[in-house]
Amino acid sequence: MLENFLRALHFRETIRSATPGAETDALRLVDGSGDGFDDLEVDDFAGRWLVQTRISGFPEWLKKAEARSIYWKKLGDKTSPIWIAGEKIAEPFVARESGLQYWIDFSAGYSQGIFLDQRLNRAHLRSIVADKTVLNCFAYTCAFGVSAAMGGAKTVNLDLSRNYLDWGRRNYALNSLDPAAHEFLQGDVFDWLKRLAKKGRKFDVVILDPPTFSRDDKGRIFRVENDFPELVRSACKLLNPGGTLFSSTNQRSLWLESFRALIEEGLPNPQQAKLESSPMPPDFRGEQYLKSVWTQLPPTK
């Protein structure tokens, strides 16, 4: 067990050193079966570890690990993690990814502020959006928006939660980006996509990374396997010719081929579009649950 743990840590050090000048101190240290563990995930946020197990309790042998602080919670639990060892975290702190900074909050409940499995997609987005317009749907704390803005894009972040959008504004400011130079729209994504279409708004890139299941304030239910084609269809109405659509889901019961089929069902001209899947980051060595697809629309309608 200890041997597997040390091997996992050594492998992550090679990931950190592979990108000199692009500091990353937020990544997955242990990824279940991919690192030889049946029931253990460990995420590192700037030296503060979040340990997660699905069946068992906290693995006591981890208390001796050299971490700034250690917290634990059950996988899928929507409550905040429990302090185990090291310093107690009393307030939000900063973690870095590919040279960018994000506020992390261990008291925030289900997620701590950034989804680590999207690191490569955020970096790719940043590399392709100079002088472009980006619509970031289901923005959460606006990590995709920050990446796009740091890449030189004009961004619009859309989320149902005002609290998360406020968190996103703080992430912009943390990276010396003026939140006032970008847009933060609170409300249901489907409603806003219709409103933006009526206003004639157009974007070069649209980001779709919805939860697998959600219910809006009107009781309307969204399920990826049922409603993603409609979401793609609405998003494409806002894309400029030759625009890029990013689609992602962590729905474990949905195969990549099936997810690509849902995307194609919503595209106006699927036979003319170019779909390219992207892998998960190398620190995610276990189940490849995240499906990510970059879709390039044809240059003309």
Secondary structure, 3 states (H helix, E strand, C coil): CHHHHHHHHHHHHHHHHCCCCCCCCEEEEEEHHHHCCCCCEEEEECCEEEEEECCCCCCHHHHHCCCCEEEEEECCCCCCCEEEEECCCCCCEEEEECCEEEEECCCCCCCCCCCHHHHHHHHHHHHHCCCCEEEEECCCCCHHHHHHHHCCCEEEEEECCHHHHHHHHHHHHHCCCCHHHCEEEECCHHHHHHHHHHCCCCEEEEEECCCCEEECCCCCEEEHHHHHHHHHHHHHCCEEEEEEEEEEECCCCCCHHHHHHHHHHHCCCHHHCEEEEECCCCCCCCCCCCEEEEEECCCCC
